[in-house]
Amino acid sequence: MRLAISHTTRYRFTEPVAHGLQRLRLTPKATQGQQILDWSMEYSGAREEISYDDQNFNHVTLVSVREGASEVVINCRGTVDTEDKAGVIGHHAGHLPLWGFLGHTPLTRPGSRVRQLLSSVERSEEGMVPTLHNLSAAIRERVAYETGKTHVHTTAEDALADGFGVCQDHAHIFIAAARALEIPARYVSGYLMMDDRVDQEATHAWAEAYVQGLGWVGFDISNGISPDPRYVRVATGRDYRDAAPVTGISFGAVTEDLHVHLAVQQQTVEQ
């Protein structure tokens, strides 16, 4: 499937910025089942300083906010070819070893609620993948998808306690539970083309678990499926903080307003 993506991030500051740096993870990965045909990034109110691949093989671009800027706009666009791999990414790559995805982070540290969740999950006799799908289903039953009630600092335990969250929260709960089972797990940020629209509400997030014999396997907990050709992987990490699209610091102002416009559309492939 060929997907055309247009992603604009616009944020305004309360007053002109004296100095600011932004770390962008907005370039899709070239991985199994995903080929990047073209990708470009343009900036208003900022300039690119350097780009590099981090420990998770995420392509990171560091930009500086121009002195006196009151607004920054980042325009990304490109074309990606995807294949249906039933969510299987395969072998591990990156400088961070597999055991690095067994350790808990502040966002994914399991507590009593994660352990109670695990105790209710049916272990399948057919292997680990069906068991992890059972875990995904159990999370959806307990945590309703509701926007505007959680934030980037909400932990897996907190989302389970509240009983609502978004894709980021679902992924963190899955990761916390999988690691409690001593299964390496990681967070994925990216794009999902919803079938009934071109303009998407936001970027998407899901989780991957390392299954012996298969390697990394994806689980979209919010939608109850493994990623298919409508998904584009952009960044991975131990939790949201490692894979966040935009992070950074600014001096002399705070962000007052953030707006994202995202369009993902299937393109016709000429034979």
Phi, psi and omega in degrees: 000134178257124184243130173260129187237134173230121188226115180244127175244125182232125174225139182250152180250156181295332178204166182305142184277136174278319179199140179204147175230138179232134176257118185251128170243081189232007180255120181302152179278148169267100184227179179302130179081011183210120180238127181271112181279318176200151180202132179223154178225133178233149186231145170233127183084006180208164176221149181284135179255314183197156173226151183199167173259130183273191185294342178259012185062026169281138175275118186248134175243126178260123179238149176254140177280131182295138180302131180089357181291140175251356181208143174234133177235129178241118179251121176243140174206151180176183183230135183228134173263132180235155177235161177271107178248018181055031178083000183272118178269326176098216191299159181279136175225157182119162182278343179276121182292164182304321182297341176295340180263013173259339182284146182274149175244167178304327181281337187240010182294123182284142175232205184297324183289320177295320179293322176296320177300313181298323181294341181266353185276128180285127176277119183279141175285349183271000175125184186286324182299310176300325178296319179291328173293324176296321177298315179302315180296321180295324178294315180297326179293328186263336185235102181290145178281111178219127180274158173082004182247348175235174182216182187292346180261000179292130181270167177301316180298317181296317180296321176295321180293321182282330178083016176209161180172190179237189186302324178300316181292318177302316181295318180296320178295315179301315181297316179300315182291317180298317179294328176295335175271007181064037174249123177302136182215150181215163182265143178231131171248146181181205183240148174226125175273108174287140189293335188260012184199158172263312177285119182264155183288326184189174170293168186239165178217145176209189184231159173229141177238145180268114183250126180304134179091341181241328187090212181286131180233133183270147178222114174270096186295320184298327182253357174070030180219169167271147182305141179240192184296352178280354184259142175234119179279131180248308183214152178228161178180183182290333174199190183305322186298327179285337188239010183300136180301318182222124172223158178167188181224153175217150180241137178095357180194164173236156180289127181261324186213134179233130180226134179236133172238126184227128175234130177230124186221138177286138179251151176283132179261119181284135180271000000 
